[in-house]
Amino acid sequence: MSKPIELTDANFNEEVENSDKPVLVDFWAEWCGPCRMVGPVVDELAGEFEGKAKVGKVNVDNNPEVSVKYGIRSIPALLIFKDGKVADQIIGAVPKNQIKNKLEAQLN
């Protein structure tokens, strides 16, 4: 089963903005309780969408540039990128099917 990609300020452009597939990006931090609830869901989605979409995680404490660039003020924040741009976003801990439906909508 594939795991989410560890995204950083250094590889974000290559992995996300230049991706030919939609990318679900989870902005999170160690100290964030709701992030720990969303984390396992994001891990599962990485496996379910293998080959169809990319799934990655950004630790906001370690990667301030990307977080600032996309205006991340509250976490968890899930951004869905398509063709290098933000196509959709989800703020806060939400049910898995809500994240899955939004990601599936970007596959066409």
Secondary structure as UniProt FT lines:
FT   STRAND          5..7
FT   TURN            9..11
FT   HELIX           13..17
FT   STRAND          23..28
FT   TURN            30..31
FT   HELIX           33..48
FT   TURN            49..52
FT   STRAND          54..59
FT   TURN            60..62
FT   HELIX           64..69
FT   TURN            70..71
FT   STRAND          77..82
FT   TURN            83..84
FT   STRAND          85..91
FT   HELIX           96..105
//
